[in-house]
Amino acid sequence: MIIGFFVNDLEREYANYTTTVLAHQASSRGHRVCYITPSDFALNADDSLSVHGRFLPKRKYQDRAEFFTTLKDPKAVKIERLDIVELDVLMLRNDPSIDAQTPWAMEAGILFGREAVRRGVIVLNDPDSLGRAINKLYFQGFPVEARAETLITRHASDIKAFAKAHGNNIILKPLQGSGGSGVFKLDPKNAANLNQKIEAIGRDGYIISQAYVPAAKKGDIRMFLMNGWPLRIGDKYCALRRVASKDDIRSNIHAGGKAVAVEIGDTELRVAELIRPKLIADGMFLVGIDIVGDKILEVNVFSPGNLHSCSDLAGVDFSVPILEAIERKVAIKAQYAHAFDNRHLAIL
């Protein structure tokens, strides 16, 4: 089959990124792989949809490093213009927040992903639901008991009252964004700086104020869910604990956090079960959730990362069951013709 991986741009891809891991695994299994960026779609006069895909040579690669080196080599990658219906699967792996300064690119994957669905391509995750998840307001659709108490506002007076009610122990972050960008912790020692924090975040729009969960001192747990269920191989879960550096509250790996092995227990599994119905209803095939204590702090439905680190820590390759699941979806689509819409097919 042919799998297209939609990314922000090739310059911001790296060898250990989850997208690279999945693309390499797809190639290793004999599938044709192409990369697609926001500039690569073309809606034609006859209403067909074309894409300018960057195809890697279909051959055996020694390892992921060689695969990635080939991807970065303009002489090795061949750009082909093909009808979107030639793709079996389109994986939307971009981070919309990265393209916030270029709105035309920010929603390109969602807009053209919908058009691809109309033409019979399996699109993961479902683009209609991704359109509703383009900012952190989507998070508020999960059960109250699964998330920390949250206020979303642009009014400083609301935030100050919320902070006071929580003993000045809250987290402040922008409604849109990812990767720990613009995240601040307020505590009694730095409460005098609340106005500056509000002003800094508020320049970019709405502000999320979130009750601080004490368990965050130990870091958060990033866990992958696939087809609504915790991703696992045997008794090993695709998860890790992200521990923040001493001088930073953010546990994101690229923000200085450290990845360590973690045991998944009843608490984490209960949180995953609480949010499972919505993920399934929304056709969210591959998701990364961040858990602190018995609460979820984030749900990454666009480009969940750390698959490589989870595999290394567990000693298994979690990209294998992901590709097996994708192959199964393509088989189901062929077996059942048009019996399932994309949202249902995405989580079968």
N, C-alpha and C positions, 0 to 999 in steps of 0.2 A: 504494500500500500504506500501511498504518498502522504506524508505528514508535514504540514506547514507550521512553523513556530513563529508567531508574531511577537516581535520585541520592539523596544523603543528605538534602538539603533545598534549596529554591530560594535561600535566603539565602546559601548558600555557593557559588553558581554565579557565574561571571564571564564577561565577553564573550569573552575569549581562551582560556577553558578548552577542552580537546579535545572535551568533550561538546557545548558550544555550537557549535563548528566543525562537528561531525558533524550536529547537529540542523539547523543552518542549511543545510548542503549538502543534506540530505534534503528540507527544505522547498523549496529552490530547484529540486529535481528533480521537484516536483509531488506529493510524498508528504505525508500528514497526520502531524503530529508531536505527541506528547504527553509530558509529564513526569510521572513517578510517584515518590512518596516512600514510605518505610517504613510510613506510616500509611494508605496508599491501597488496600490489598487487602481483599477480603471473600470468605470461603469460605462459600457459601450452604447452606441446608438441603437443597437438591436436589443438592449436591455440585458445583455450578457455581462457577466462580471469577470474581469481578467485580473491577474496578479503577476507582477514581475518578481519571481522567486529566485533567491540565490541558492542554487543547488550545489551540494558537495558531491564530489565524485563517489559513485556507489562502489565501494570496495571495502575490504577489511582493513581497519586501522589498528595499529599496534596497541594503542591505548587512547585514553581521552585527551591526553596532551597532544598527540599527533592529530587527532580529529580537530581539536581547537586550532592548532597551528594552520591546518589546511583551511579552516573556516576564515581565518584572518588573511589568507593569501589571495589577493585579487586575481592572480593568474590561475589559481586552482579552482576557484568558485565560478560556476557558470550561471549567468542570469538568463532565465528562460521566461518567456511570456506564455502563460497557460490559462485556460478557462478555469475558473474557480471550481467547477464541478469535477475537475480532474483530481482535486484533493480529496482524500478520504476523510482526513481529520485536520481541523485548524485549531491549534492550541493558542489561546490568547494569553501570552506570558509577559505582557508589558506592565509597567507601573505608571498609571495615568498621572500621578502626582509629579513625576519627573518632567512631564511635558506641560505643566501648568502654565508656563509662559507662552506656549504655542497651542492655544485651544483647538486648532484644527487637527493637531496630532493627538491631543489628549484623548479624544473619543473616537479616533479612527478605527481602532480595533472593534469597539462596540458597534459602531454604525455599519461597517462593512461585514462584521461578523454576523449581524442580523441578515444582511443580504445573502451571505453565504448559506445561512440556515434555510432561507427561502428557496435556495437552489439545490438543497439536499445534502449539503456538507455537514458532517458532525462538528460542532463547535464547542470546545471545552475551555472554560466553564461557559454555561449558557449566557449569551450576550445580553439578552433582555434583563436577566437578573443582575448581571455585572453593571448594567446601566443604572440600576437602583442602588448599587453598592459603591458608586464612584467616590463617595465620601463616607466618613465614619458614622453618619447618621444611620446607616444600614445596621450598625451594631445594636442600635436601640430596639430593633425588632426581635431580639432574642429575649428569653424569659428573664424577668427581673432578678430571680434568685441566682442566675448564672453570671450576673455582671455587677461590678461595683456601682454604687450610687453615683449618678452622673447628672450634671447640669450643662446645657448647651445654650450659650447666650453671647451677646456682644456688650451687654450692659455691665459696667464695672460694679455697680451697686449690687447686682444679683450675685456676682462672683464673690464679693466681700462678705455678703451674708452667708453664702454657702461655705466659705472658708471658716468663718466664725463658728458656724454650726458643727464643723468638723475639727475644731481645735487648731485651726491653721495647718492642718496636715492634709494637703490635697495635691493632686497632680494637675498641671495645666498644659494643654497642647492644642494645636490647631485642628479644626474640623477636617480639613483636607491636608494630606501629606502622609509620609511613611518613613520608615527607617530611623525613627527616633528624632526626626528633625523638629526643632522648636518645642521640645518637651522640657518642662521645668517642674521641680518639686518645691512646694511651699511648706515650710515648717516654722515653728515659733521663733527660731533663731533668725530667719531671713524674711519674716512677715512684713517688715518695713519696705521691702522691695516689691510688694504685690502690684503697685501701680505700674512700675516699669515692666513687669512681666506681662501684665494685661495689655499694655500699650504695644509691646514687642510682638505678641502673638496676634493681637487684634488688627494689626496692619494687613494681615492676610485673610481676614474674614472672621467667621464665628469661632468662639473659644470653647473648648471642652474642659470642664472642671470635674475632676473625678476624685472620689474619696480615696485616700491612700490606704492600701491594703498592707498591713505590717509584714506579711509573709514575703513582700517584695524585696526585703533585705537579703533574702537568700537567692534572689534572681527569679526569673520566670521560666516556665517550661514551654518550649515550642513543640507542638505535636501536630503531625500530619493526619488529616482525615481524608479518606478516599471513598467515594460513593456513600458518604455520610458516616462511615465507620472508621475508628482508629486504624491507621495503616500498620500492619504487623506482618512479620514472618515468623511463624511458630510462636514462641513466647516473647519475642523481641519486638518492641514497639518503635515506630519511626518517630523518635522524640529525643530531646536533649534539654539540659538546663542551661540557660544563658545567665552568666553571672556578670554583673556590672563591675567595672574597675572601681577602685577605691574613691576616685574623685569624680565619678559620673553616675547618675541615677539610671542612665539608659543601658539596657542589657543587650541591645542589638549588636550582633557580631561586628559589623562594619563600623559601629560607633565605639568600639573598644571593648565590647563584652567578650567573655571567654566561654567556650562551649565545653560542657562536661557531661558525662553519662548521667542518666536519671532512671529511677525505677518508676514505672507507671502503676499507680494503685487505684483503689476504689474511688478516691476523691476525683482524680483526673477523669476516670472513666464515666463517673456520674455527670461531670460537667459536659463531657462530649455527648452523652446521651441526651442531656437537656437541649442542646442546640441542634441535634441531628435532624429533627423533623423539618426545621426551616431550611437547612442545607439541602435536604432531599427535595423539598417542595420547590426550591429555587434552581435545581439542576446544577449544584456546585460539586463538580467531580473531584477536584483536588484543592484542598484548603489547608492553611496553616493557622492554628489557633495558639494564642499565648495565654497561659494559665498562671495565676498567682493564687496560692491557697485553693479556695473553692470557687474562684471567680475567673472569668475570661476578661482579659484587658484588651485584646485585639483579635479580629478575625480577618486574616489575609486571604482574600478570594481571588486576587489578581496574579501575584507572582510570589507565592510562598517560597522562602529560601531555606537553606541549611539541610537540604536532602543529602548532600555529599557528607556533611559532618555527622548526620544521624547514622548513615550507613557505616562510616568509619568507626564510630563509637560502638555500634552494635555488632560489627563484624559481619554484616550481611549487606546485600545490594538491594535497597528498597526501590530502585528504578525498575527492577524486573517485574514485580507485581503491578506496577503502574502501567507499563507497556502491555502486559498481559491483559489488563482491564480494558485498555484502549482497543486492542485487537479484538477482544470479545464484543465490544460495542459495534465495531465494523461488521462483525459476523452476524450479530443480532439484526442490524439494519438490513443486511442482505437477505436474511432468512424471513424477516417479517415485512419486507417492502416498506410501506408508509404507515405501518401500524402505530408507531410511536413518534411523538414530536420530539424536538431536540432536548427540551427540558427533562423529559422522562428518560430518553436514551442516555443522556449525560450521566445518570446515576445508576443505570442498570448494570 
